[in-house]
Amino acid sequence: MAEEPLLEDVMRTPVVTMAPMETVRRAAEEMSSRGIGSIVIVDSRDMLLGIVTKTDIVAKVVARGLDPGMVKLGDIMTENPYYMFSDAPLREAAELMGSKGIGHLPVLDPETRRIVGIITKSDILKIAPHYIDLVYTLRAG
């Protein structure tokens, strides 16, 4: 049986990061131009503060009629998001994402705790389609 891949083997790099004072408009432009669904929010030392996804922008800014050029990422980010370390097995990431209903998982260096990558549900399904049941765990309401 093949050895279980670790997140460091399959995570996306480099991660698109921004400071919490950047605007939602700037993040949306970056997401659109790069074809990504999230921006990781970091402090000046590249330490994880939060994450903003396309869904956050739609629900917390557009649907409320707010000006994306005036709203700061720090105001809409999910603070202290779930994350995993780069030496964790892919299966554990799939289980966490499925059980918590998250689609984007920041990956941190286990020693420095700085952001080094990101993995998404779609990444996992491309790499390990047999994890579909883990990634989409039934979460009874």
N, C-alpha and C positions, 0 to 999 in steps of 0.2 A: 504494500500500500504506500502511496506517495506521502511524503512528509507534509504536514499541515503548513500552508504558507503563513508567514507572519505579516503583520501590517506593513512593516518596512519594505517588504518585497512587492507589495501591490498598491500602496497608497499613491495618490496623485501628488506630484510636486512640480514646481514650487506652489505653495498655497498663496492665493490672493488674499492679502490682509489689508486692513485699513484701521485708522485710529477712530475712536468713538466720536470725535468732533467732525468727521467728514460727513457730507450730506448724503441723504438717501439718493438724490439724483446722481451724484458721482458714483455711488455703489451700483445703481441700476445701469448706468452707462458701461461700467466695467464688466458687470455680469453679461450684458448683452454683447459687448464686443468680444468677450472671451468664451461665450457659450457655456457659462457656469451658472449654478443655481444658488450659490451662497458666497458670502464674504465673511472671513473670520476677523473678528475685532480683537486687536491686541494693543498693549500699552507700548511705551517707548522702548521697552526691553524685549519686545516680542513675546510677552507673556499673555496667555489666553484670557480675554475678558468676556467675550461673548461671540455670538454668531447671528448673522442676518441672512434670511433666505428670501427667495422671490415671493413665497407665500406671506412672509412677514410684511414685505413692501406692499403687496396687494391689500392685505387685511388691515394693516395698521396705518397706512398712509393713503393709498389711492381710494379705497372704499370709504374712508372718512373725509375725503375731499381736501386733504392737507397738501400743502405745497412741498413736493419732494426736495426742492432747492433750499427749503428752510428747516426741514426736519433733520436732526442729527442721528447718525447711526446708533449712538449711545442711548437715545431715547426709545428706540424700537427693538434693540437687540435682545436676544435671549441671553440673560446673564448666567455666568457659571454653567455653560452647557456641558452635557456629557462629553467625555473624551476617552481616549485609550492611549496607551503608550505604544511606541513603534515596535516593541518586542512582543506584543500580544498576538495570539493566534487569530487569524481571520474569522474563524468560527465564533470566537468570543465577541467580536465586533458585530457579526450578524445577529447573534443572540441578543446583545444589548439593543441594537437598533430595532429589532422586532419587538422586544418586550416593552420598550419605551416609546415606540412609534416615531422614531426620528429617521430622517433621510440623509443627513449630512453629519459625519462624525470627525471632528478634529483629531489629529494624531500628534502626540507630544513625544519629545525625546525623554526617555526615562531618567536621565541624569540631570539635564538642565531644565526640564519641564517647559521648554520652548516649543512652539509650533513647528513641526517638520513636515506635515502632510495632512491629507484629508481623504476620507473614503466615503462613498455614497452607496445607497442601496443598489443603484444601477451598476456601479463598479463591481459590487459583490456578485450580482447576478451574471455579469459578463465573465468574471473570473471563476466563479463557483456556483453555477446554476442549481446545483443540488441543495444549496442553502435557501432556496426560495421559501420553504416552510418556516425557516428561522427568521428571515428578514420580514416576512409578512405574518408574524405570529398573530393569531386571533386575539384581539383585545376586546373582550366583552365589555360593552358600555355599562 
